[in-house]
Amino acid sequence: MLPIRSLFFNHFNYAPLLAVQSPGRINLIGEHTDYNHGFVLPAAIDKYIQVAIGKRTDGFIHLVALDLGETMIIPFENLKPHPTQWVNYIIGVVYEVIEKKNSKDALAQGFDICIQGNIPSGAGLSSSAALECAVIFALNELYALQLTKMEMALMAQQAEHYFAGVKCGLMDMFASLHGQKNKVILLDCANLAYTYYPLALNEYSIVLFDTQIKHVLASTEYNTRRIECESGLQIVQEKYPAVKTFRELTIEQVEECLASNHNSTNAKIYQRCKYVVEEIERVQLAVKDLTAGNMQAFGKKMFETHEGLSTLYEVSCPELDFLVDSVKPNKNVIGARMMGGGFGGCTINIIKKSELEAISKEMAANYLSAYQQPLAIYHTSIEAGTHLIA
Ligand code: GAF
């Protein structure tokens, strides 16, 4: 990629005031738990979005998506969701800043922004969250808004809800902003407390296998899962009003209140809730494995997560299942599962370094012959979160 500051200069003919880099994320374990008051264990990666920004004086926002070769000019007044989705990731954040920080006057003159990135889109690596975080971080610096990283993450999440239309949890924005080199972050989504853990993989490394499937229904299904979980909780609360969130919910209560319903909607609600309760427990056990240095046990839990996501939560797809099933019997792959929202995107795999090349080659060949589709393979490192580019 060319330097973002030079690209900005070439486009607008003046030097930007600042430039920001914001990473995508992986998630080791804890999927679909963030919006259910559970735990997640993400990390920021070496794939990122960069933005360069400068101030205008005419009340317009000029957006340049360099990779798409698209430009948009949006009047600052009366911001509302835009038919072009990438635009929403930016103006959604601007809207949040105006609302939450009462900073309309500061921003009202408008700004110019150039965007580029190397996060494969639709791969489940959170390119949209990275863009939102890059923009809010840049605005925070440019207008001295004094926002904390957690405030920025929460505002970016709101932008995703109300402008992009996906009722996502906090994980992606949180990870992009808070990442630290070689560390995974345990986020307690009930109280937003978080702890960094070094990820010492020694003879293993993390590899992502990308199905290159982009499921068109992913955001609709995502929102449906949220509603199903909320419905399950409400049913349990009729008998156990003290259960306020999934954190207080036990597997026994799930069985007692949800398992015996016989219509198909309720059967789905039971499956969703069972998965979430099990996954919340699994993340906590996996962190114990991590701190004990028992990566074999950790990896086994990743396979269990995949099983739950595929059969109970039903957010996998044949291609993701194929990739996980193919590596499962291989003793040099200690853990694998689908990652992110689902219905396509990547699997995350922990593979013995010495076998990496051979396994990758074999997987690419098998995937091509099964689906007539090339497998994209990403070797990732864990890097720092959103920061200014010098
Ligand atoms: C997507 C969402 F954006 C996250 O909040 C999270 O729920 C994830 O899917 C599933 O764990 O990435």
Residues whose N, C-alpha, C, O or C-beta is under 5 A from the ligand:
A	BS01	GAF	G30 E31 H32 T33 D34 C168 G169 L170 M171 D172 G340 G341
